[in-house]
Amino acid sequence: CGSRIETKSANHRRALGCGPRPAAMTMVVAQITSFLVWTGGVAACTWLIVAKGSMARSKSAADEYFAGGHALSWYVVAGSLMLTNLSTEQLVGLNGAIFKDGCLAGTAWETFAALAMCVTAGVFLPVFMRLGLATTTGFLGKRFDLTTRTMVSSVFLVFYAVGLCPSVLYTGALGIKDIFDLDMPLWMVSTGIGIVGACYAIFGGLKAVAVSDCLNGIGLVVVGLWVPVAALNAVGGLSGLFSEPAFLRPLVSESEVFDDETLTRRAGKPSVPWHVTITGLMLQNLYYWSTNQLIVQRALAARSLADGQKGVLFAAFMKVVGFVMLCVPGILGAIIVKKGIPVHGKMLDITKSDTIYPLLVRAVMPDWCLGFFAAVLLGSILSTFNSALNSASTLFGLEIYKIYIQPDASDDKVVKVASIFGVALSLLSFVIAPQLESVESIFDWLQRAKTIASLPIITCFLVGIATVKPDAFSAKVGFAVGTSAYIAGQFVDEPHFLHVFFGCFLLALAAMLLAGYWQPLRQCFRQPPPVAFKVSVSSVVDTVSWPMLWPMAGVIVFLVALLTVSLQIGSQALFIVFGVTWCMAFTGLILLPTGRPSAQEVAAAAAATKTAEKEAALEGDMGGAGDAQEQSKVANRSAAASPVAPAAAPEAAAAEETVEYAV
């Protein structure tokens, strides 16, 4: 009788909707706990490392806030680069684009980016670090003039405010909302995410951003691999993946494209046809990884050039296999939908291409770990958002406020104003983010927005580094011609927007070279003949290149070629060979030393410098004094790079030298 009464009472409570559900409540508690433990743990560890740890601190508040005190080791640079680039506009957006294309054409944004990163490490980064720059646009100020520098900084600021920050908030909110099936407006989720990210960037500075990136990167790698592995198991492993070779081809001009309206596939053009990989796509990757303040700022904060180069190449190695997290889930989703494979007894209900990743996550991951996944996903969102805010604040504080508004402002004042600007930019992003819900493909929209911003920038940087004669007048001509041409190209439906981008780049390049070398054109605008560019540069860290830079870059090129061929021909065996080769090369990269000087070498160099200076003073030999000064330069650089010397800060004695850039 008692048993019947208990059963009846429990059924009555459930009928009223107020009965306890122990299993469900336990699951919710587990999800919330795992979310709070990871998120709180990252915040606490970041505070301990930055505020209480052994990382070198700069006496300059501006240098500490904007450049991390030039104290980032190679692994911190690598982790920050990976997390800054890897966010929900890729996890959600790129996987959605891959699913829509029905092929791996979009992997070019990942694998080919590794090639651009090799150029960054070997060509751009040495120039930037030898100039002692905190911003990439600072190079344009030295190479051309202040106006060119400000024009490019303004383009970066507009892109961060209108394009990047809102898109990151939108895709992050979309992912979290769909994974947890939240019944609340999208703007509330995106605003909440933005507030947390703004706190890191505005109150912590670059060092806090970089450290939190590395910590979140550990969790993101775990979760990022968990999703494709679990989905791969659902389709029958690698053999199931390679059973659809048409889905795996990265170099195609036509594929079975998914229609969001009819929810069916039909023949069409992918978002990245093969022919754009040799024109606009490579140029766009070069812009993003070599000139974009958001990305390069991490490498500029390295404690030495060798650390920066190794960190960039580490991130390039990860970029080669990044398609496993950012592209393979989209293809696995396409295979699951095509074959009607149930996942845990449920079918994927696709209503829009951009929802494939969150739906796949919900289908393949156990409920108990969704809280941990949400925390890691939030970390990836915050990484890109707070990095963009910090970069925008850096540009505004150093490139606009310090130059045009209050040139005599103290470092503390510049940091304060930059923080206020970051708050204003955050508020603008909160307003724009929900409006992106009407965009058909958020990843494609972001790439188009990026090309508009990047065209005049990449042209000025490439000409500035590769030539001597083109001056500020040439830069302004190229800037105006490139921007005007690309705006006009937006009214043309064909060819592909990346072909239009490349054509406009060639036009802007020709305009800059003509304005620099053709005297009749310069005379029309009353411009004197250009003078060969020379600049006195000051490096604040050791600027000796990493000895293994180019050999490891060659390995990366080989790996990209091997991966592309294995996917194009659908060879599972060759794909396994690629995986084994990558693991071996990646292990070798980690084990290789950066070649930074030891404390004993620093002490020996300092002693040699003192001896040489004494001899020069006694003999009065100008040549000897010159040698001593040269040895002093070496000693200063070595001391700046030494892990035991506090001279890694910008206040250390800087090495002065004059460099003439030539073709």
N, C-alpha and C positions, 0 to 999 in steps of 0.2 A: 504493500500500500504506500509506504514511504517513497519507494522508487518511482511509482506512478505519479505521485504528487510532485516529486522533483522534476520529472520529465515534463509534466504538464506546465509547471511553473516556468521552466527554462524556455519551452516553446512559446509560452505567453509573452515572456520578456522579449524574445527574438521577434515575435509578431509586432510588438510595439516599437521595435527598432532601437531598444535601449539596453539589450542584453549584452553581457560581456563577450568579447570574442578573443579569448586568450592568445590564439595563434596569430591572429591579425595584429593585435596590440603588441605582441612580442616582436613581430617583424618591423612594425613602425618604429618601435623603440630602438631596435638594432640599427635601422637605417639612419635615424636621427643621431644616434650615438657615434656611429662610424663617420658620419659627416662632420660632426663637431670635433671629434678627436683629431681627424686629419687636418681640418681647416685651422683649428686652434693650435695644433702642434706645429704647423708650418709657420704661423704667425709668431709663436713663442721662440722657435729655433731661429727665425730671421732676426728677431730682436736680440737674442743672445749672441749671435755671430757678429752682427753689425755693431751693437752698442757695447757688448762686453767681451767680444772675441779678440783675436790677435791680428785682425786685418789692419794694415797700416792706415793711418788717418792723416789727412792733410790739414795744415793750419788755415788754409783758405776755405771759407765756408762755401764759396761758389764752386771751387774745384771739387770739394767733397760732395756737394749736392749734384752737380752736373756731370762730373767725370769720375765719380767713385773714388777720388783721391789717387787715381792711377795705381790701384792696388789689387786688381782682379787677376787671379792666376788663370792658366789656360783652361782648366776644367770649369771654372766659373763663367768665363767668356763663352765657352761652348754650350754650357747649359742654358745660359741666358739667351744666346742666339737661337737655340732650338725652340725654347718656350715662347720667345717673342714672336717667332714666325709661326709656330704651331698653335692654332687656336680654333675656335668653333667655326670661323668662316671657312676653314679648311675641313675640319672634322665633319661638319654638317654640310657646308657649301660644296667642297670638292667631291665628296662622296656622292652628293646629290647630282652634281654635273656628270660624274662617271656613270651613275645609274641611268641618267637621261640619255647619255651618248650610246650606251650599250657596248662600250669598248673602253680600252685603257688609254685613249688619246690624251686625256688630261694628265697622265703621269709625267708628261713633258714639263709641267710646272714644277715637279719634284726632282726627277732624275737629272734633267738638263740644268737645273739650278745649281747642282753640285759643280758643274763646269764653270759657271759664273763665279762661284765662291773661290775657286782656284785662282781666278784672275784677281779677285779682291785681295787674297792673301799675298799674292806675288807682285802685284803692280800698284794697286790703290793704297793699301794699308801702309806700306813703307813710306810713301810720299806724305800721307796724312800724319803719321807719327813722327817723322823727322821734322815736320813743321810745328809739332807740339800742339795740335789742334784739339779742341773739345767738340767742334761741330764740323760736319763735312762742308758746309757752305763757307766756313772760314777759309778753305782753300781757294774758293772763287774770289774772295776778298783780296787775298795775296796775289793771285795770278792775274786777275782783271782789275776790278775796282769795287768800291763799297756798294755802288748802285746795283751791280750784277749780283753781288752777295745777298743784298736785301730782296731783290726780285725773286731769287730762287728760294730764300727762306719763307717768303710770303706764299709761294706755291705750295711748299711743304705744309705750312700751317693750315691753309685752306683744305688740302687733301685730308689731313688728319682730322680736322673738325667736321667736314661734311661727308667724307667717305669712310675712312678706316674705323674711327671710334664708334660711330653709329652702327656700322655693319657688324662689328664684333659684339656689341651689346645685343643686337637683334638676333644673330645666329645663336648666341649663348642662351638668350631667353627662350628661343624657339626649342633648342635642344632640351633644356631642363623642363620646360613646360610639357613637352610631348613625352619625355621619359617618365615623368611622375604623374602625367595626366592631371596637371594642376587646373583647377577651375577658377582662374583669375585672369584679368586682362594682361596682355603681353607687356604693356607699358610698365606695369607694376613690377614684373619680374626683371625687365631690363634696367629699370631705375635702381632697384635693390642691388643688382650686380655692379652697376656703375658706381654706386656710393662706396662699396667696399674697395673696388679697384682704385678709386680716386684717393682714398686714405693712404694706400701704399705709396702711390706716386708723389702725392703732394707733401706728405709729412715724412716720408722715408728717404726720398731721393733715389739716385741711380743705384747705389750700393744695396739698399733694401730691395729694390726691384730685381736686381740681378741674383741676389741670394735666394729670395723666395722663388724665382724662376727655376733655379737648380733643384730646390727641394720638391717643388711641384712636378718637375720633370721626371723624377724617380717614379712617382705614382702614375704619371701619364704614360710612361713607357709600359708599365705593368698592365694598366687598363687598356691602353691602345693596342697591345698585342692580344689581350684576352678576347676582345670582341671578334677580330678576324679568325682567331684559332677556334673559338666556339662555333662561329658560323661555318668555318671550313669543315668542322666535324659533322655539321648538319648536312652538308652536300656530299659527304663521302671522302674527305681528305683532298690531297693534292690531285689525285686521279679524277675526282669529281670536278675540281676547278679546271683542269686541263681538258676535260671532256667537251668544253665549249671554247675551242680555240678562237672563234670569231670574236668572243667577248674579251680576249686577252691582247689583241693586237694594238700596239701603241701608235703605229704609223698607218693611218687610213685616211681616205678622202670621203668615204661614205660608210654609214653604219645604220643599224636599226635603232632609230631614235624614239624615245618614249614620249607620248603625247599626254600632257597633264589633263587635258579636257576629256579625251576619249579613253584614257588609261590603257592604251594599246601601243604597240610599236609598229613603225613603218619606216621605209627607207628615207634617209635624210642625211644632212651634213652634220658631223660632230662639231663640238665647240672648238676643238683644236685639230684641224686637218693637218696632215703631215707636212705640207709645204710651208706652213707658217713657222715651223720649228727652225728653219734656216734663215728666217728674216726677223720679223718683229718679236717673236717669243724669246729668242736669245738676247736680243737687245733689252727687252723688258726685264728679264732675269738679271742682266748686268746692272741695270738701273737700281733694282731693288736691293741687291746684295752688295753693291760697290759704292753707291752714292746716297742711299736712303739713310737719313739721320737716325731713324728708328732702329735700324739694324747695325750700322757701322759704329754707332756710339758705344756699343758694348765692347767692340774690339779696341776702340780708342782708349778705353779705360783700363786696358791691360797693363801689367807692371813692366812689360818689356815687349818689343816687337816680336820676339820669338814666341812668347806666350800668346800674343794676339794671333799670330799666324797658325800656331798649332791648334788653338781653339777654333779658328775658322775652318781648318781642314777636318777637325773632329766633327764639327757640325755638318760639313760636306759629306763625310762618310755616312752619317745618319740620314742625310737627305737622300742618298742613293737608295736606301731601303725604306724611306719614309712612305712610299706608296703602299706598303703593307698596312699601315694604319689609315692612310688618307684616301686610298683608291680601291684596294681589294675589298673592303666591306661593301662598297657600292656595287661591284661586280658580283660578289656573292649574293647580295640582295637580288640582283637581276636574275641570277641562275635559280634562286629559290622561288621567285615569282613565276619565272617561265616554266619550271618543272612542277610547280604546285607542291613544293615540299613543305610539310608542316613542321614547325619548330616548337617543341614541347607541346605538341597537339594543337597548335594554333597556326592559322595562315596569316601572312603579312598583308595588312590592309593598306595599300598605298593610295593616297589621294593626291600627293604632290611629290615631285622628285626630291625636293630638299628635306622631306621627312624620313627618307630611307634609313639614315644612320640612327636617329633616336629610336625609331621603331625596331630596328635590328638589335640595338642594345637592350631594349625592353624584352625582346623575344629570347635572346640567347643567354643573358646574364641572370643568375639567381636573384631573387628579390632581396635577400639579406645583404647583398653587397651594393645595392643601388645607392645607398647613402655614401659609400666610399667613392663610387663612380661620380656621383654628383659633386663631391668635394674636389676630385681631380679635374673634372670638367670645369668647375668654377675656377680652379687654379689656372687652367689654360686660357680661360676667358680673361681673367685678371692680368695674366702675363702680358698679353698683347695690348689690352686696354691701358693698363698703368704704364707700360713702356711707351705707348704713343703719347700719353699725357706728359710723361717726363721729357720726352724728346721735344714735344711742342713747347713745353715750359722753358726748356733749354734754349730753343731757337728764339723765343720771344724775349727772354731775359738777356741773352748775350748778343743777339743779332739786331734787336730792335730797341728795347728799352735802354740798354747800356750805351748804345751808339747814338740814337736819335732823341730820346726823351730826357735822360739824365746821365750824361757821360761820366760825371764825377760821383756817381752813386757807389756806396760801399758794397762789399760782397754780401753782407747780411741784407741790405736793402734790395739788391737784385734778386736774391733767393726769395724774399718775401713777396715781391711783385710777381715773380714767376709762379709762385704758389697760388696767388690770387687769380692769375691768368688760367692756371690749371683748373681751378674751381669753375670759372666762367665757361671754359671749353667743355667741362663735364656736363654742365647744365644744358648746353647746346646739344650735346650728344643724346641726352635723355629725351629731348624733344624730337630729334630726327629719327632715332632708332625705330620706334613703332611704325613710322610711315613706310618703312622698307618692306612691310608685310605684303604689299601689292606687287613687289618685284618678282618676275618669273623665276630667274635663277640668280641668287644673291652672289655666287662666286663669279659668274660671268659679268654681272653688273659691276662688281668691285674691280675686276681686271680692266674693264673699259674705262672706269673712272681713273684708274692708276695710269693708263696710257696718256690720258689728257695731261696729267700732272708731270709725267716723267719725260715727255718729249723734249722740251727746252732744257731740262736739267741734264740729261745724259749727254746731249750735244755739247753743252758748255764744258762739262767735266772731261769728256774724251778729248776735245780739242785742247783744253787747258793742260792736260797731262802730256799729250803726244807732240805738241808743237811749241815753238818759241815765239814766233812773230805775231799771230793773231792777238789783238789787245782787247781792251774794254769795249771799244767801238764795234769790233767784230762780234763780241759776245752778245751785245744788244741787238745787232742785226740778225744773228742766228736765232736769238730768243724770239724776236718779233716774227720772223719768217716762219719758224717752226710752229709757233702757237697759232698763227693765222691759218696756215695750211691745214693743220689738224682740225681746227674748228670747222673749216670749209669741208673737210673730208667726212664730217659727221652727217652730212646731208646726202651721202652716197651709200646706197645699200650694198653694192658690190665694189671691190672685192672684200675679203675678210678684214675686219678692223685692224688686225695685226699687220696685214700687208699695207694698209693705209698708213699705219704708224711708221713702218719702215720706210715707205716712200717719202713721208714728210720729214723723217730724220735725214735722209739723203739730201733733201732740198735744203734743210737748215744747215747741214754740214757744208754743202757747197756755198751757201750764202756766207758762212763764217770765214771760209778759206778765201773767198773772193774779197771780202771786206778786209782781210788781213794782208793779202799779197798783191792784189790788183790796184796799183796806184791811181789809175784814172777814176775808179770808183771812190777811193778815199779823198781825192782832190775835189770831187763833186760835193762832198760833205765837209770840205775844209779840214780834213784830218791830216796831221803830219805823218810821215813814214813811221811805221811801228818800230819799237826798240826791242831787241832781244831780251827776253824775260830773265831777270836775275833776282834772287831773293835771299836775304839773310835768314836762315832757319834756326830754330832752337828746339831741340828735343829734350823732353823732361824725363825720359826713360832710356834704357839701353836700346839702341836701334840696330843691333846686329841681327840679320835675318836668320831664321831657323835653318840649319844646314840641310835638313831632310825635306825642305819645302817642295822643291820641284820633283824629286823622286816620288813622294807621296801623291803629288798632283797627277803625275803620270799614271799611278795605280788607280786613282779615281776615274780618270778618263777611260782606262781599260774596263773597269767595272761597269760603267755606264753603257759602253758598247756591248759588253757581254750580256747584260740584263736586257737591253733593247732587242738584241737578236733572239734570245731565248723566248721572249714573249711574242715577238713577231711571227716566229715559225711554230710556236706552240709546243716547244720541246721541254718536257718535264725534266729529262736528264740534264740538259744544259742549264736549266734553272737551278737544279741542285748543285751543279758545279759552281755556278755563280755564288750561291749561298755559302758554300765552303770557302771559296776564295775570299769573299768579303770578310768572313769571320777571321781568317788568318791575317789579312791585311789590317783589319781593325785592331786586332790584338797587338800587332806590331807597332801601330801608331801610338797606342796607349803606353807601351813600354819604352818607346824612344824618349830620351831626355830632351829637354828644351835647349840645352847647351848654355844656360845662364851661368855666369861666373860664380864660383864658390867664395865663401868668406875669406879663405886663405889667399885666393887670387886677388881679391879686392885689397887686402892688406898689403900684399906684395906690390901691387900697382901703386898704391899710395906711397909706400916707402921709396919706390923707384922714382916717383915724381918729386918727392922732397929732395932726394939726393941730386937729381938733375938740376933742380932749381938752385940749390946751393952752389953747384959747380958753375952754373951759368952766371950767377951773381958775382962769384969770385973772379971769373975769367972775363966777364963783360962781353961775352961772345954772343952776338945777336942770333947766330945760327943755333948755338946751344940753347938760348932762351926759347927760340922757336920750337926746338925739339921738346923742351920741357913743357911748353904750353900744349903741344900735341899729346904728350904723355898725360898731362893733366886732364885733357879731354877724355882720354880712354879711362882714366881712373874715375872721373866723375860719372861717366856712363856706367861703369862697372858697379860703382857704389849705388847708383840709382836703381840698378837692377837687382842688387843683392837682397836676399830675403832677410838678412840681419841688419841691413842698413836702413835707416829711416829716410834716406834720400830719394825714395821712390816718389815722394811728394813733389809737386811742382816747385816748391821753394828750394829744392836742391839746386846745386850749381848746374846750370844747363849748358849743354855743349853747343857752341855757336859755330856755324859753318856757312859758307856761301855755295849755293848750288845753282847751276844753270841747266834748265830743262831743255833737251834737244829732241829732235824727231828721232 
